[in-house]
């Protein structure tokens, strides 16, 4: 199967987007937008969406702080995963089978 036909990847992306919409509609991690959020809002993400994501990620942030995980460790881990994904893509590794 060539790189142009990845139904598993498309299904996963649709699932993540669908889960995000369901969580937002159910009111999971609701956080009211404050006046400061409106000033910080960029052109692509509004203050309500930004506040919702902050509320959703706050428990993870608290856990990482409790474990004393340095922010640079997360950046390096993300870089390592990205490099591994790039190598897998370059080599043509098929994770769907």
MARKOL-770294 format. One record per residue (C-alpha): residue in one letter; x, y, z. Coordinates in steps of 0.001 Angstrom, whole numbers, padded with zeros to 6 digits, always signed. Layout:
<rs>
aXYZ
...
</rs>
This chain:
<rs>
x+000000+000000+000000
x+001543+003285-001088
x+001774+006435+000983
x-001173+007937-000876
x-003562+005327+000571
x-003513+005252+004384
x-007093+004625+005524
x-005929+003734+009035
x-004231+007095+009482
x-007266+008935+008154
x-009549+006953+010471
x-007320+007710+013463
x-007286+011435+012663
x-011077+011442+012259
x-011406+009599+015574
x-009251+012139+017420
x-011214+015036+015943
x-014497+013297+016745
x-013421+012617+020337
x-012446+016256+020773
x-015843+017388+019509
x-017702+014928+021755
x-015714+016014+024817
x-016346+019668+024017
x-020077+019117+023548
x-020340+017167+026814
x-018661+020001+028660
x-015596+018034+029737
x-012904+020337+031147
x-015017+023446+030923
x-013230+026570+031988
x-014724+030014+031595
x-012821+032360+029346
x-011475+035394+031152
x-010767+038870+029848
x-007034+038087+029782
x-007671+035100+027517
x-009405+037314+024955
x-006347+039547+024750
x-004005+036541+024316
x-006130+034846+021658
x-004356+034391+018389
x-005905+034640+014953
x-006516+030881+014652
x-007633+029762+018120
x-010259+031726+019998
x-010252+032349+023729
x-012936+029727+024466
x-011081+026951+022631
x-007806+027994+024260
x-009439+027935+027730
x-010968+024514+027043
x-007611+023010+026045
x-005944+024558+029090
x-008557+022950+031349
x-008176+019619+029538
x-004379+019599+029885
x-004197+020997+033450
x-004291+017546+035149
x-001362+016379+032998
x+000577+019524+033810
x-000057+019024+037529
x+001124+015412+037334
x+004321+016340+035476
x+005040+019074+038021
x+004507+016585+040856
x+006913+014159+039162
x+009390+017046+038655
x+009568+016437+034909
x+011524+019245+033289
x+009854+020819+030230
x+012987+020154+028184
x+012536+016415+028813
x+009148+016577+027091
x+010647+018480+024181
x+013434+015924+023753
x+010929+013046+024003
x+008786+014682+021323
x+011836+015109+019106
x+012762+011429+019562
x+009254+010257+018678
x+009197+012544+015626
x+012553+011216+014438
x+011416+007614+014898
x+008224+008362+012975
x+010249+010001+010200
x+012570+006989+009959
x+009581+004628+009908
x+007976+006661+007122
x+011249+006793+005170
x+011719+003028+005447
x+008094+002368+004546
x+007148+000620+007775
x+003483-000368+007646
x+001936-000269+011108
x-001541-001186+009882
x-000868-004857+009228
</rs>
